Amino acid sequence: MGSILSRRIAGVEDIDIQANSAYRFPPKSGNYFASHFFMGGEKFDTPHPEGYLFGENLDLNFLGNRPVQFPYVTPAPHEPVKTLRSLVNIRKDSLRLVRYKDDTDAPVEEGGKPKVLYGVEFTFDADARVAITLYCQAFEEFTNGMAMYNPKGPALVSETVHYKRGVSQHFSLPSFKIDFTDWKEEDLNFDLDRGVFPVVIQAVVDEGDGRWSKWLTLMLHVDGSFSVKPLKQKQIVDRVSYLLQEIYGIENKNNQETKPSEDENSDNSNECVVCLSDLRDTIILPCRHLCLCNSCADTLRYQANNCPICRLPFRALLQIRAVRKKPGPLSPVSFSPVLAQTMDHDEHSGEPGHTLGRRGRN
């Protein structure tokens, strides 16, 4: 492990870590976070004990092996801020393993029985030209702020497929077949200590240096078949790693035909769960339930400290504003005084919304 040198400048700890050093939570010594952070154009002190606002603390270990200098200037209070655009969206519900039919060219096991081979398929949206590569049993390394994946063998990486911009594009690569007969049981799931991802989907934008990675785990069923399950999704823009987290309750219900439900208690509306009148626009962190309007959220933080959905304690309230996607440059957005951030949500996407947790030095 490399040595860690630090100094304090204006209350922020500046850490110099060698590139091959792992940056894990909880750290072996000292604090993981700086003494404060900026959100919604305002400065906040880091709570104690340390906690990740956008999810579980162990999610921090997916961000990368070292912090980097945040490349953007911190906006002044109440100054309009532009949102970070996500140019690639891999639809989680479309991910699947496809079992290829036996053919004359299929490899044969020792007993003369054809091997069962699988392929990965999914649907994605891209606002720019993108190159997609699949990796199996791969380690993640960072070079100049970019994530690189090294599989255990050359046969465990696919060719790179290039796509033009467009929505609802289908990824299928019959030339890259996965043979699970040689995989150990431990290879099917991700283990933090081993650091080996079973399957990685990497999408690199041809226009710029944006990279998107989606990590998958595999499940073995009783009948001997396999299925795939999303683990995490990470986005790297300007050498800063962002972990995409789901927002529960932001699904586009208006885009689907509303059918009467037999269950009177089913929630098919977008109203606040407290007042049942105003639209919900505030997320509770870290559980990420979008269930409150701004007015009820402002009242809740003085009267209670538990999420009304899961009853878990919350640390912050994040306000968002769902808007229709329009062509052209993004318009500046403003922030609410209730620890709030406005985010864009694309109406044509059926994927649940996401919030970004970043790795950078504030």
HELIX and SHEET records of a PDB file:
HELIX    1   1 ASN A   57  PHE A   62  5                                   6    
HELIX    2   2 LYS A   92  SER A   94  5                                   3    
HELIX    3   3 PRO A  154  LEU A  156  5                                   3    
HELIX    4   4 PHE A  180  ASP A  182  5                                   3    
HELIX    5   5 GLU A  185  LEU A  188  5                                   4    
HELIX    6   6 LYS A  253  ASN A  255  5                                   3    
HELIX    7   7 ASN A  294  GLN A  303  1                                  10    
SHEET    1   A 2 LEU A   5  ILE A   9  0                                        
SHEET    2   A 2 VAL A  12  ASP A  16 -1                                        
SHEET    1   B 2 HIS A  36  MET A  39  0                                        
SHEET    2   B 2 GLU A  42  ASP A  45 -1                                        
SHEET    1   C 3 VAL A  88  ILE A  90  0                                        
SHEET    2   C 3 LEU A 117  ALA A 126 -1                                        
SHEET    3   C 3 ARG A  96  ARG A  99 -1                                        
SHEET    1   D 3 VAL A  88  ILE A  90  0                                        
SHEET    2   D 3 LEU A 117  ALA A 126 -1                                        
SHEET    3   D 3 GLY A 166  SER A 172 -1                                        
SHEET    1   E 3 VAL A  88  ILE A  90  0                                        
SHEET    2   E 3 LEU A 117  ALA A 126 -1                                        
SHEET    3   E 3 ILE A 178  ASP A 179 -1                                        
SHEET    1   F 3 MET A 146  PRO A 151  0                                        
SHEET    2   F 3 VAL A 130  THR A 143 -1                                        
SHEET    3   F 3 VAL A 161  TYR A 163 -1                                        
SHEET    1   G 7 MET A 146  PRO A 151  0                                        
SHEET    2   G 7 VAL A 130  THR A 143 -1                                        
SHEET    3   G 7 VAL A 196  VAL A 205 -1                                        
SHEET    4   G 7 ARG A 211  LEU A 220 -1                                        
SHEET    5   G 7 PHE A 226  VAL A 237 -1                                        
SHEET    6   G 7 VAL A 240  GLU A 246 -1                                        
SHEET    7   G 7 HIS A 354  ARG A 359 -1                                        
SHEET    1   H 3 HIS A 289  LEU A 292  0                                        
SHEET    2   H 3 THR A 282  LEU A 285 -1                                        
SHEET    3   H 3 ALA A 316  GLN A 319 -1                                        
END                                                                             
